[in-house]
């Protein structure tokens, strides 16, 4: 009852293909790939949006002084 053999995985794959169909599996794969790509692009733009003094402070471990503006809820 240990690990599954290659035959077990092939049978599972065939059942999944029969249940979902190849077109739906292809759409799921492309949606997942698009989500991962969007996440990576979001992480890159986050780094690009930082000001140069913030980037320099992160590298040296310094604290940045700033002004906090308070928003009041009405």
C-alpha positions in Angstrom: 0.0 0.0 0.0 3.0 2.2 -0.5 3.5 4.6 -3.5 1.5 4.4 -6.7 3.1 2.8 -9.7 3.0 4.3 -13.2 0.0 2.2 -14.1 -2.0 3.8 -11.3 -1.2 7.3 -12.5 -2.0 6.4 -16.1 -5.5 5.1 -15.0 -6.1 8.3 -13.0 -5.0 10.4 -16.0 -7.4 8.6 -18.3 -10.3 9.0 -15.8 -9.6 12.7 -15.5 -9.5 13.1 -19.3 -12.8 11.3 -19.6 -14.5 13.4 -16.9 -13.2 16.9 -17.8 -12.2 16.5 -21.4 -9.1 17.9 -23.1 -10.5 21.3 -23.9 -11.5 22.1 -20.4 -8.1 20.9 -19.0 -6.4 23.1 -21.6 -8.4 26.1 -20.5 -7.6 25.4 -16.9 -3.9 25.2 -17.7 -3.9 28.5 -19.6 -5.9 30.3 -16.9 -3.4 29.0 -14.3 -0.4 30.1 -16.4 -2.0 33.5 -16.9 -2.5 33.9 -13.2 1.1 33.0 -12.5 2.3 35.4 -15.2 0.2 38.2 -13.8 1.5 37.6 -10.3 5.1 37.8 -11.5 4.4 41.0 -13.4 2.8 42.5 -10.3 5.9 41.7 -8.3 8.1 43.3 -10.9 6.0 46.5 -11.0 6.1 46.6 -7.2 9.8 46.9 -7.3 9.7 49.4 -10.1 7.3 51.7 -8.2 9.7 52.1 -5.2 11.5 55.4 -4.9 15.3 55.3 -5.1 15.8 56.2 -1.5 13.5 53.3 -0.4 15.6 50.9 -2.5 18.8 52.3 -1.0 17.5 52.0 2.5 16.4 48.4 2.0 19.9 47.5 0.9 21.6 49.2 3.8 18.9 48.3 6.4 18.2 51.9 7.3 14.8 53.3 8.5 13.0 55.8 6.3 11.3 58.8 8.1 8.0 59.8 6.6 4.8 61.7 7.2 1.6 60.0 8.0 -1.6 61.5 6.8 -4.7 60.6 8.7 -7.9 59.9 6.9 -11.0 60.4 8.9 -14.1 58.3 8.2 -17.3 60.3 8.0 
